[in-house]
Amino acid sequence: MCDASTMALAAEFPSASESDWRKRVETVLRGGDFDKKLFSRTGDGIAIAPLYSSANACEARRPEQSPWTVMQRADHPDVARANEQALDDLNHGATGLQLVFAGAPGAYGFGLTAPDPKGISRLMSDIRIDAIAIRLDAGENGVKIAETFAQWVATQPVDPERLRLSFGLDPIGSGAAQGEIGKVVHGLRAHHFAGPFVEASGITWHDAGASEVQELAFIIATGVAYLRSLDQLDDQHLKRAVSLTVAADQDMFVTLAKFRAARLLWSRVLAASGLTADSICIRGQTSWRMMTALDAYTNILRTTAAVFGAALGGADQITVLPFSLAQGLPDEFARRIARNTQTILQEESGLWHVGDPASGAGYVEYLTQELCAKAWSLFQDIEKQGGMAAAIQSGRIGELVKEKRQEKLARIKSKAEAIIGVTAYKPPREMPPSIEDIPRKATPAHRLAEAFETAGASS
């Protein structure tokens, strides 16, 4: 029997120091500048070195060692069709539903149209709401949808306190009025719902072009604003009243670090508020801005990398945007791929079996701490301006995001970054995916590839 404390897995190999490695690298570079050749930077200016030693581990993991929830979008405008799709998803691997209503920022031109209890009843027909997680995504109509859904739940033989139901209210992120949030949440609590009630989401900001640091800072600033609005709740319900939603893109290591940073930052906020951090709920959604309409099948690779990063970063729930969403409303095949992207990584790759697997890795710990430090500094600046709502109203948030989006587009235009299938490695001919015959309504969210797809089509 081996003693792990005395095993030397590399005992037969000569030891090598960092200086030894550096000498070998300089030989290969042949006089080239080490920093310019081997260092890169994130959109926030964080330097990425070529080599890191191990580092002290941060506690940035889910409190329970269990699989994350596989969320699937229900967003078909026809309620009966949405119900049919939802049942198929739940029967084939999904463990939660994200009910995306028309007009929500994340609807991307589609969405459910079920504003009354009868419509909700048809949508949820034959679905065991006590056996799955449910998240409402209703945007400006969040209050109305939340109250309507609560009315329908009251007619069901379930205990509201035990449901895994997130009402997803996000007036700051969706541009709705914030003043009535406290009243609405207290009304939901009076009907014994446990929350989360409000959502500090970075999706809108990410879609608009925000960097990782900006997204994290905006999430934390929004969450703090909601905590202040709900300070009359008791501690047990206040600590779980706010959930966080973080965008996951194809840069899997940056995504991994961003999710870890979100948990650490929110833990710090809760500790400063005198609350425990044992009920943090962090949701991930794959990035809309990274999706392409051209060579759409490459989106499968992008979303797989995004799920990998979010899962290893400790996301509690993950939603995958189907690969054909940029083309139109996804069909059954695209929905199946979105669902199976998660189940394969969960069941076959077993990503959930190790809690915080990147813990102690020098690169990830460094990137996590840098994201935390920069995001916290920006969050403090926002607080000095009067909070997130005031910073949005002043135009400061919009300016910051616009600047980062323009920087990103400039890098793509200069070939410093590539969009596979659009600006690089274009297919000899397009093979458009099959989509539902449903017209898309205008959406304010833009993809990075849009300008280059248009240019390619006109050339």
Secondary structure, 3 states (H helix, E strand, C coil): CCCCCCCCCCCCCCCCCHHHHHHHHHHHHCCCCHHHHHCEECCCCCEECCCCCCCCCCCCCCCCCCCCEEEEEECCCCHHHHHHHHHHHHHCCCCEEEEEECCCHHHCCCCECCCCHHHHHHHCCCCCCCCCEEEEECHHHHHHHHHHHHHHHCCCCCCHHHCEEECCECHHHHCCCCCCHHHHHHHHHHCCCCCCCEEEECHHHHHHCCCHHHHHHHHHHHHHHHHHHCCCCCHHHHCCCEEEEEEECCCHHHHHHHHHHHHHHHHHHHHHCCCCCCCCCEEEEECCCCCCCCCCCHHHHHHHHHHHHHHHCCCCEEECCCCCCCCCCECHHHHHHHHHHHHHHHHHCCHHHCCCCCCCCHHHHHHHHHHHHHHHHHHHHHHHCCCHHHHHHCCHHHHHHHHHHHHHHHHHHCCCCCCECCCECCCCCCCCCCECCCCCCCCCCCCCCHHHHHHHHHC
